[in-house]
């Protein structure tokens, strides 16, 4: 991942390791944040809020979930892309991204989400 980033390409990381069904994200796995901090690579957080429960990716197996999601007419989401974040401490960087994403999710859920 670091080699790819240092070569100028982007990498999308899902630090939860899965999809949650709670109002906020699950705890992040800090490994990618630690590596980015060690190499002075900025992290750009992304918050995704699905409108309805049927849009959540929660099936145990990928293939059935994939076919279910892509057989629907539409999936409504809100998406926010945050500012690039840096820190020399990977755990601090992880916490910054975590807090930013959760604040965005709370804002996007108000008056829009049918899930919460």
C-alpha positions as CSV (number, residue, x, y, z in Angstrom):
1,X,0.0,0.0,0.0
2,X,2.7,2.5,0.9
3,X,4.7,1.8,-2.3
4,X,1.5,2.5,-4.3
5,X,0.8,5.7,-2.4
6,X,4.3,7.0,-2.7
7,X,4.1,6.4,-6.5
8,X,1.2,8.8,-6.6
9,X,-1.7,6.4,-6.8
10,X,-4.7,6.4,-4.5
11,X,-5.8,3.5,-2.2
12,X,-9.2,3.1,-0.7
13,X,-9.1,1.6,2.8
14,X,-12.1,0.5,4.8
15,X,-10.7,0.7,8.4
16,X,-13.7,-0.9,10.0
17,X,-13.0,-4.1,8.1
18,X,-16.7,-4.7,7.6
19,X,-20.0,-2.9,7.3
20,X,-21.8,-2.0,10.5
21,X,-25.4,-1.4,11.2
22,X,-25.0,1.2,14.0
23,X,-25.4,4.9,13.9
24,X,-21.6,5.4,14.1
25,X,-18.7,3.5,12.6
26,X,-17.3,0.5,14.3
27,X,-13.8,0.9,15.8
28,X,-11.1,1.4,13.2
29,X,-8.2,-0.9,12.7
30,X,-5.3,1.5,13.0
31,X,-2.7,-0.2,10.8
32,X,-3.1,1.9,7.6
33,X,-3.2,5.1,9.7
34,X,0.1,4.2,11.5
35,X,1.8,3.5,8.1
36,X,0.5,6.8,6.6
37,X,1.7,8.8,9.6
38,X,5.1,7.1,9.5
39,X,5.5,8.1,5.8
40,X,3.8,11.6,6.0
41,X,1.0,10.5,3.7
42,X,-2.2,12.4,4.1
43,X,-5.5,10.5,4.8
44,X,-8.7,11.7,3.2
45,X,-11.7,10.5,5.2
46,X,-14.9,9.5,3.4
47,X,-18.4,9.2,5.1
48,X,-21.1,7.2,3.4
49,X,-24.7,7.1,4.7
50,X,-27.2,4.8,3.2
51,X,-30.8,5.9,3.1
52,X,-32.6,2.6,3.9
53,X,-31.7,-0.7,5.5
54,X,-32.1,-2.5,2.1
55,X,-29.1,-0.6,0.9
56,X,-26.7,-1.8,3.6
57,X,-24.1,-4.3,2.7
58,X,-24.7,-6.8,5.5
59,X,-25.0,-10.2,3.9
60,X,-22.4,-12.7,5.0
61,X,-21.3,-13.7,1.6
62,X,-20.0,-11.2,-1.0
63,X,-21.5,-12.7,-4.2
64,X,-25.1,-12.9,-3.0
65,X,-24.7,-9.3,-1.6
66,X,-23.2,-8.1,-4.9
67,X,-26.1,-9.6,-7.0
68,X,-28.7,-8.2,-4.6
69,X,-27.3,-4.7,-4.6
70,X,-26.8,-4.5,-8.3
71,X,-30.2,-5.9,-9.2
72,X,-31.9,-3.0,-7.6
73,X,-33.1,0.0,-9.5
74,X,-31.3,2.5,-7.2
75,X,-29.3,2.9,-4.1
76,X,-29.6,6.2,-2.3
77,X,-26.5,7.4,-0.4
78,X,-25.0,10.6,0.9
79,X,-21.3,10.9,0.5
80,X,-18.9,13.4,2.0
81,X,-15.2,13.6,1.3
82,X,-13.2,15.2,4.0
83,X,-10.1,17.4,4.1
84,X,-6.7,15.7,3.8
85,X,-5.5,14.9,7.4
86,X,-2.0,14.3,8.6
87,X,-0.3,13.6,12.0
88,X,3.0,12.2,13.0
89,X,1.1,9.8,15.4
90,X,-0.9,7.1,13.5
91,X,-3.3,6.6,16.4
92,X,-4.0,10.3,16.6
93,X,-4.6,10.3,12.8
94,X,-6.9,7.3,13.1
95,X,-8.9,9.1,15.8
96,X,-9.1,12.3,13.8
97,X,-10.6,10.5,10.8
98,X,-12.9,8.4,13.1
99,X,-14.3,11.6,14.7
100,X,-14.7,13.4,11.4
101,X,-16.6,10.5,9.8
102,X,-18.9,10.0,12.8
103,X,-19.7,13.8,12.9
104,X,-20.6,13.6,9.2
105,X,-22.8,10.5,9.6
106,X,-24.7,12.1,12.4
107,X,-25.4,15.2,10.3
108,X,-26.4,13.2,7.2
109,X,-28.8,11.0,9.2
110,X,-30.9,13.9,10.4
111,X,-34.1,14.1,8.5
112,X,-32.9,11.8,5.7
113,X,-32.0,8.4,6.9
114,X,-34.8,5.9,7.2
115,X,-32.5,3.5,9.2
116,X,-32.1,5.5,12.4
